[in-house]
Amino acid sequence: MLPITGKTKLLGVIGHPVAHSLSPVMHNAALQAISSDHVYAAFPIAPADLPVAIEGLGASGVQGLSVTIPHKQAVMPLLTQITETAQQVGAVNTLWRDGHGWQGTNTDVEGFLAPLLELKRDWSGGKAVVLGHGGAARAVVVGLIQLGCPEIIVVGRSPEKLAQFADSWTDQEIKQALQVLPWEELSKVIPQATLLINSTPVGMVPHPEQSPLDQYLVEKLPPTAIAYDLIYTPRPTKFLQQAQERGLVTIDGAEMLVQQGAAALKIWLQRDVPVDVMRQALLHHLEKSA
């Protein structure tokens, strides 16, 4: 590890709370591996302090920030420029500075897509079913459009939130591909799913015994379907255990976490970064914590 000096540049993550963040584990492992004179720290920023914190961190010379809950939307009015992807998602998770101020993008989309692109499948005739209608689902929908998926069905338990989700999009391609359905309709679309994504927190620690789907619904999935859970702890989740028992291809949220972090680090450093090192550091940490 390089010594921290007066020349060491600072990166970090802002959130509230943020002590649980695994981003410092991944990013500092990568920075050490390439002998980059940077450190990555966690900054707990209360919502009421966000505007002054963003200004102060910029004035302090911080070069880049990851953004997590609850600041992904609230930080947007404080930025001088936002990428088209982040505008579509309606949230940012990565900030960097230029001569005019903070700019923002959303690397969750790239992180979500990375393991799917590795499969090298043709998605032009696919039907994706997304469980949940929160912020994570928004990044998933944008990613699925970029993947070329022509049918996206978002299923949720709140009719009001489903309607708001459907009405929130302005992109015509998304509006044409997107359909929202109440949870009671899920059994009708599951048998047609090419890809099933859990974007809900159901199954996350401290309730690892839960799954968003009853076993009979998992049994309805086609044998060629892919089950993707955005949760990365426990590994595997109950939902992915169910899918594995069916012999389905499964993906968990650890790879999305690694890939979105790597995409952010590339922006900050303007160079390739050791994704394998980030992955190994994350998985080692998760195994120790299990």
URVEN-V667773 format. One line per field, one symbol per residue. ss: DSSP state (A for helix, B for strand, O for the rest). psi: psi as a letter, one per 40 degrees, with the letter a starting at -180 (. if undefined). burial: b if it has 16 or more other C-alpha atoms within 10 Angstrom, else e. A space follows every 10 residues. Layout:
ss: ???
psi: ???
burial: ???
This chain:
ss: OOOOOOOOBB BBBBBOOOOO OOAAAAAAAA AAAOOOOBBB BBBBOOAAAA AAAAAAAAAO OOOBBBBOOO OOOOOAAAOO BBOAAAAAAO OOOBBBBBOO BBBBBOOAAA AAAAAAAAOO OOOOOOBBBB BOOOAAAAAA AAAAAAAOOO BBBBBBOOAA AAAAAAAOOO OAAAAAABBB BBAAAAAAAA OOOOBBBBOO OOOOOOOOOO OOOOAAAAAO OOOOOBBBBO OOOOOOOAAA AAAAAOOOBB BOAAAAAAAA AAAAAAAAAO OOOOAAAAAA AAAAAAAAAO
psi: hiihaeehih iahiagiede hedddddddd dddefhgiih ihhhhidded ddddddddde ehdihihahf edddedeeid ihiddddddf iiehiiiaee ahiiaheddd ddddddddef iheeeihhhh hifadddddd ddddddeehe hhhhhiehdd ddddddeehd hddddddhhi iideeddded eehdhhhhei eheihfgeei iehiddddde iieeihhhhe iehihiiddd dddddeeihi hieddddddd ddddddddef iiigdddddd dddddddde.
burial: eeeeeeeebb bbbbbbebee ebbbbbbbbb beeeeebbbb bbbbbeeeeb eebbeebbee ebbbbbbbeb bbbebbebbe bbeebbebbb bbbbbbbeee bbbbbbbbbb bbbbbbeeee eebeebbbbb bbbebbbbbb bbbbbebebb bbbbbbeeee ebeebbeebe eeebeebbeb beeeebeebb bbbbbbbbbb bbbbeeebeb bbeeeeebee bbeebbbbbb bbbbbbbbbb ebbeeeebbb bbbbbbbbbb bbbbbebbee eebbbebbbe bbbeebeeee
